[in-house]
Amino acid sequence: MTFQASHIALSCSLAALTLAAALPAHAAAPGEPEIQSYAIDMEARVLTDRRTNGLSDTYLRPGAEFTVTAAHESGFLGYLQLGTVAKESFPDGNKTTALAALGYRWGKPDGWHFGAGAAHEMFPGSSVEAPDNALDPTTTLKTNFDTTFGLFEFGYGIVEARYLLVLSKDFRGNNTSVVCGAAAQIGMIQTGGEDLSQAMSCYGRGYHHSRGSQLLQVEAKIPLNSNTKLFTHLGYTAVRNFSFLNTVDYKIGLIHTRWGFDFEADIVGGSMRNSYYGNTATTDGTSVKRIDKPALMASIAKRF
């Protein structure tokens, strides 16, 4: 049996969950035309590497996503995103993910504004079965990667910040079986089994889940001219009971709008507390890649 997805708890595609697609609209004054009470926005995007929080969900390969955001003038928002992922990170699945969220937002667009909501991330069919201890490899536990989050957002003007708390038992599958099993797999590939110290140290801590993991993200889109914005993002992920997976991530780039398309180029990356876990094995278990290293990423998006 091989153990994959060593990094998957570190890459969470929640940067999209801004709950900021729209703020409540004001009712029309008497005698004026009625203003539509809701808005539905859709966006299709292709990317050279589908990175979230600095780490690749597509194993450094191109990806795509489709997003629908619905906003009501009362402040309630709905969000759905469908995207592609790689089997190296999410084994046995169909290479897709879905992220759904509901929330409420209040405040002023050019002043203080706030939001609260909940989100659920799904990876259809994806799971891994791995030993839950180092002494008896026949005792295994099956884990999927679905995750539920609570979300609080706050910001001022163009600056947006959000805090996320993991409510489900595991954060993208991170438990002792998955994390320590992946460490063992990496050791087998890199050293031929001569150095399994990372895996043994991981198993020696006892069995743990990652409910209560936390994420904090701060970002801004700074207008440079009528068609171009500078995008900046800084994030921190704290994985409960697995502090060696804690990650700082960053993203800086330009977004240019022309011909109805958004063209974006970014420098993106992450820095894990223990870089060993930035390695992820190929599906055949013969080699590994670092999915957290800095990279230049490009994307094209069309809004409807």
C-alpha positions, 0 to 999 in steps of 0.5 A, a space after each residue: 500500500 502506498 501513502 499519498 496526500 502528505 500535504 493535502 491539509 496544507 492547501 485549502 481552496 478557501 481564498 475564494 470564500 471572500 463573501 465579498 462578491 456583493 454588499 446589500 443594495 439599497 432600496 429604490 426611492 419612491 417614484 424611481 425604477 425598482 432595483 433588482 434585489 439580488 445578483 448572480 455572478 458566474 466566472 470560468 477560469 483556467 490556470 497554469 497551476 491551481 494553487 490555493 494558499 501557496 500549495 498546488 492542488 493539481 500537482 504543479 499541472 494546469 487546472 480549471 474552476 467554475 464559480 457561482 456567487 449569489 447575493 441578495 440585497 438583505 446581505 445573504 450570500 451563496 457560493 459554489 465553486 467546482 474545480 479540478 484537483 490531482 489524484 496525487 493529492 486526493 487519491 482514488 477520486 475523480 479529480 474534482 472538488 466542490 466548495 459550497 458556502 452560505 453567509 451573511 455580510 454587512 457594513 459599508 463597501 468603502 468602510 468597515 464591513 463584516 461577514 459570517 458563514 459556513 462552508 463545506 468542501 467535498 472531494 467526491 470518491 477520494 479517500 485513503 486507507 492507512 495504518 493508524 500506528 507503526 506497530 501493527 500495519 494491518 490495523 488501518 483507518 479509511 479517511 476522506 478529505 471532506 471538510 467543514 469550516 466556520 468563517 468570519 470576515 472583516 475588512 476596511 475598504 479594499 483590505 479583506 481579512 478572514 478567519 476560518 475554523 475547521 469544524 469537521 473531525 479532520 482538516 482535509 484528511 489530516 490525521 495520524 494515519 494519513 500524515 504519518 503514513 505519507 511521511 513513511 512513503 516519502 522516506 521509502 522513496 527518498 532513502 529506500 527505507 533507510 531513514 524513516 525517522 520522520 514517520 516514526 516520530 509522527 506515529 510516536 505522538 499517538 493518534 490525533 485528528 485535526 478538528 480545530 485547525 485555523 486559517 487567517 488570510 489578509 489580502 487586497 486588490 490595489 487599483 493601478 489604473 482603470 484596467 489593472 490591479 495589484 493583488 496581494 495575499 498573506 496567509 497562515 494555516 495552523 493545523 491542530 495536533 500537527 504543528 509541523 504542518 503549519 504554513 505561511 503562504 503568500 501571493 502577489 501579482 497583477 490582474 488586467 481586464 481587457 476584452 471582457 477577460 481577466 488576465 492574471 500573473 502571480 508569484 505564489 508559494 508557501 513555507 511549511 514549518 517542516 519542509 519534509 511534508 512539502 513533498 508529495 508522491 506520484 501515483 505510482 509511488 516512485 518519486 516525489 515533487 515539492 508542491 510548495 515551492 515558489 512559482 510563477 502562475 498565470 490564469 485567464 478568467 471570464 465573468 458572466 
